[in-house]
Amino acid sequence: MDTPNQPVPSDDWITNPDLSLPPSNPPRPGIIKMLPAPDICVYDHALPALPGEIREVNQAYLEVVSRVVKDKGGMAFLAMFGTLFTLVALPLLAWAALQDAFQDYPWIMPLMLILVMMNASMTYPPFTMTFFAPEYEPIRFCRRERKVYCYRVWRRTWGGMDVYRSGEAEVRIYDWDQCRAELVYIRNKQLKSYNDTLLQLVFLDPLTNEVVERFPIGERAETMDFSTRVFLWETIRRYMENRSEEIPPPISVKRRKTLGDYVDAFNPFSMPARFHSRAGRVFGYVAAILMWILLLPTLPIMIFNWLVRKAERKVDWGKFAQSVFRLAPNDPVLQVVLHPALAAPGIPRGEQQRRQRAARLWLASIALQWIGVSYFLLARIYHL
């Protein structure tokens, strides 16, 4: 087994409800423990729901969200302005070169060209994330076939960022009986410390028992507590070992986001309503003031968040959708897919009215700020 030679915590912390490691024995980064074979229970208690990770559970498969490109709206914003800058700057530089505009300062032209190429290089990853990255990359566990289907799109690293390309995704198939799980500590680059925990799937060669594939699953937990990672593995394990009745239903919103949802997320007049305590309301009003001041700068980001989600690349399982993942006609999940409005959680009438009032104030504030900025600019130009 190609696991590092490092201290491994005892087994009693796995079946105990307190799944955190003792602070007196802080682990080194890397693989901390390989969990037992899939037929062995690692947690004997009731499992909590894992919001955002377990997306779907039905008779055919259990789907876990594996990779998600975060802040796609910001990426689209960078991609658009970086692309516009490159498309405008290159013709201007070509025109300046033909006109010998910098003949007295010959060093300006190569410097400007280097800056334009650097901008194009930094724009390239956000551009591919905007148009080629999928909505998410799932992993499906098929109990009937006892297989693991891993949905992957092509990517590589460019300047520390992921670069995607168009084309069909690859579906890799693994044998569940050869699946193991590893608990891992990784470096948190922001905090410069090793306090992020991760669950990895490991697949072994049935003949040599050596690791042939290893990849992360689920989200990173920014804590030294492994509990949620063990919960995720135990949820998967119970499903595959025919113990679905012990799995909590996934926490997911069936209603797809609308433009109103994105407006409300960036609406300063909606911020206080998100807090219920008195102290929270005070913080909400302070945050609302800051959001109102930044209303115009955040407007393009809100619009791009909505546009990207509308146009993003959907997950397409291809032939597997009509074979191993095909649901029975009476499956409740299939009925939700065919008639999403029936299962969509509605917004209470009071909340709808509050959102409408906040949206009207939001539009009036945008108009007010835009008039103020326009008047200021015209005053500076014409010395009014």
N, C-alpha and C positions, 0 to 999 in steps of 0.2 A: 504494500500500500504506500503511495507516495505522499503521505502526510508528514509535516515537519516534526522533528524531534523536539517537543516542547511540553511544558507541564499541561496535563489534562485533568480537569476537575473530576471529582468522584461522581458516580452514577446517581447518588441519592438526590442531587439537586434537580434531576430531570423529572422524576415522578412527584416531586414536592411542589405544592402550589407556588412557593417562593422560588422563582427560577433565576434570580440574580446571582452572580458570582460574588463570593466574599471579597470585600475591598482589600483584605490583607493579602490576597493572592491575585493581583492584577495580571491578566494574561498578556503575552506578547502578541503583536499583530500577526494575523494569519489564521490558519485553521486551529480552532480550539478543541473541537470534538466532532467525530463522526458518529451520528446517531445509529441506533441498531437497525436491523433489517426491517423491511416494511411490515412484516407480520407481527412485530413486537410493539406493544403500546408504550408510548413515552410520556403519556399524561393521562391520569385516571379520572380527572375531574371534568365537569361540564366546560365546554369550550365557549369562549365569547365570539361574537361576530367580528369579522375583520373588514372594516369599511374600506372600499377602494381596492382590495386585493382579490377576494373571491367575488368574481363578477357574475357567475352563473353556475347553478347546480341543477341538473335534470337527470333523466333516466339514461342518457347517452354519454354525458361527460360532465366533468367539473372544470371550469375555466378559471385560471389565475392570471391576473395582469402581471406581466413580467417587466416590460420596459415602457416608459412613457416619456416623450419629449416634453419637458416642462417649459412654460412661458413661451408658447408658440407665437402669441401675439407680439411680444417684444422682439422675437426673432424675425417675424415678418416685417416689423417696423424697420429694423436694421437692414434687412435685405432690400427693402424698397428704396430707402434713401441711399444706401451704398451703391445700388445698381444705377439709380438716377445720377449720382455724382460721377460714376465712371463713364456713363454714356454721354454726359455733358462735357466732362473734362477732356476726354480723348480727342473729340473733334476740335475743341478750342486749342489744345496743344498742337495738333496737326496744322491748324490755321496759323498759329503763332510761328511755327517752324517755317512755313512757306513764306511768311511775311518778314522773316528775320527780325521778329519783334524783340528778341533778347540778344541781339548781336553784341551789345556793349557789356552784357552780363551772361556769358555763355554757360555758366554753371547753373543758372536757373532752370533751364530746360531739363537736364537730367534729374535735377532734384524734384521738379514737379512730376516727372514721369515715374520716379521711384515712389512718390507719395500716392499717385494714382494706382500703381500696381499693388502697393501695400493695402490700399482701401479695397481693391478688387479681391485680394487674397483673404481679407477679413470678412468680406461680404459673402464669399462662396459658401462656407458652412451654414450660416443662417438661411441662405437662399435654398439650399437643398433640404434643410429641416422644414422649411415652410411648405414646399411643394412635393417632396418625395417621402418624408417621414410618415409612417402610418399613424392612425389614431392612437393605437397602442399595440404592443406585441404580446399576444397571449400564449399561454401554455395550457393545453387541454389534456386531461387525464381521462382516458376511456376505460371504464371498468369492464365493459363487455369484451373488449379486445385485449385488456391488460397491457395497454400501450400508452406511451407518453408522446404527444404530438407538440412539437416546439415550432412556433411560427416565427420566422426570422427574415428580415430584409437585409439587403447588402448595405454595409457601412464600413467606413475606414476613418482613421484619425487624421485631421488636418489642423495643425497648430493647436493641439489640445482639445479640439471640438470634433464632434461626429459629423461625417459627411455621408449623405444618402444619395442613392440614384434610383431612377425609375425602373420599372420592370416588375415581374412577378416575384412574390416572396417565396422563400424556400421553407418547406415543411420537413423537419427532421423527425424521424420516428425512433423511439427507444423502447426497450423492454422494461416493463415495470418491475419484474422480478429481479432485475439487476440494478435497480435504483437504490441509492442511499442518499442521506442528507448530511451536510456538514454545517456546523455553526462557525462563523468567521468574524473576527475583528478586523476592521479596516481603518485606514487613516482618514480622519476628517480634515480636509485641507484647509477649511476655514478656521478651525480651532487649533490646528497644528497638534492634534493629539489623536490617540487611538481609542475612540469611544463610540464608533458606529458598529452595529452588529448586522449581520447578513446571513441569510440562508442560501446555501448552494446545493444544487442537485448534482449528484455524482453517479455515473453509470460505469459498471465494471464489466470487464471481459469475463464471460462465464467459464472460460478455460483457465486463464492465468490469474483471475481475480485482481487484475491491475486496472487502474482508472483509465478509461478511454475517452471520457468526455466529462467536462465540469463547467457549469454555468450558474449564475445567480438566478434566484426566483423571488418575486415579491419586492417589497420596498426595503430600503435601509431603515433601521431603527436607530435613531440618534441617542442611544443610551447604552449603558453597560448591562442592561437587563435583557436576557435572551428570551423572555417569556413569549412575546408576540411571534418570534421566529419559530419557537417550538409549537405554539398554537397553530401556525400556518402549516407546518409539516404534519401535525397530528390530524388537522382537518383533511388534508389530502390523503393521508394514510387510512383514515376511517372510511372515506368514500371508496377508495380502491379495494378495501377489505370488507365491503358490504356491510358497513355500519352507518349508512346515510341518515338513519333516524336520529343519530347523535350529533349531526352537523347543524349548527344554527343557520337559518336562512340568510343569504347574502344581503347586505345593506346596499341597495342600489336604487337610484331614482330612474324610473322608466320614462318619465317625461323628459324629452330632449329640450335643451336650453333654447330659448328664443332670444331675439334682440333685446326684449325687455329685461331678461335676466342679466344680460351683460351690462345694460344701462344701470340697473339697480346696484350691481357690484361696484360701479365707479361713481355712484350718485352720492354726493356729500349729504344730501337731505335724507338719505336712507340710513346713514351710519348710526345715529343715536338709537334707532329702532332695533338694532342688532344686539343691544345690551339691555338686560332686564333689571340688574341691580342699580342702586343709586350711584355707586362709585363707577360702575361701568358706563352709565349714561354721561357722567362728567367726561370720562375719557372719550366717549363717542362724540360729544360736542367739540372737543378739542381736535380730534381727528377730522371731523366734518369741516372745521374752519380751514385746516391745512389742505384738505381735498378741494375745497372751493377755490382757494388761491391757485391751485394747480389744475383747475378745471380744463383750460384749453390745452396745456401740454399732455394731459392724460387722455384727452378725447381721441387722438389717433390710435393710441394703444388699445382703447376699448373697442374701436371700430375694427382694428386688425384682429383682436381676439375673436370677435364674432365672425369675421370673414374667413379666418383660418379654420375655425371649427366647422363652418359650412362647407368649405372646399377641401378639407383634408382627406387624405387617402384612407379609404375604409379597409377594414380587415376583410380579406377574401380568402377563404379556405379552399376555393376551387372545387375539385372533384370530391374532396372529403366532406363537404357540406351535404352532399346528397348520398353519402355512403355511411361511413362510420359515425358521423355526427347527425344523421337524420333522426328527427324526433318522431315519436308515435303521434298519430292524429289527435289523440286525447291528452297529450302531454300539456300541462298548464303553461309551461314556458312557451310552447309553440303558439298557444292561443294568445299569449301576450304579444308575441311577435306579429301575428296576423291582425290583431286588434289592439294596438297599443293604447288607444284612447280609453279602453275599458279599464285598464289597470293603471293608467297614469294618475299619480296623486295630484289632485286638484289644489289650487291655491285658494285658501279661505277668502270669502267675500271681503272681509275687513282688510286683509292683507292686499288684495287687489286694489281696493280704493286707496290705501296708503301709498302703494306703488304709483298709482296714477297721479296723485297729488305731488309726490316727490318728482315724478318725471316732468310734470308741467313746470315746477320750480327749476328743475335742472335745465330745461330748454330755455326758460327765461334768463337764467344766469349765464348760459352760453351766449345768448344774444347780447346781454348787457356787457359782458366782458369783451366780446368782439367789437361792439360799438366803441367802448372805451379805448381799446388798443388801436383801432382805426383812427379815432380822433387824435390820439397822441402822435401817431405816425404822420398824419396829415399836418398837424400843427408844427412838427419839427421840419417837415419838407417845405411848407409854405410860410413858416414863421408867423402862424396865426396868434 
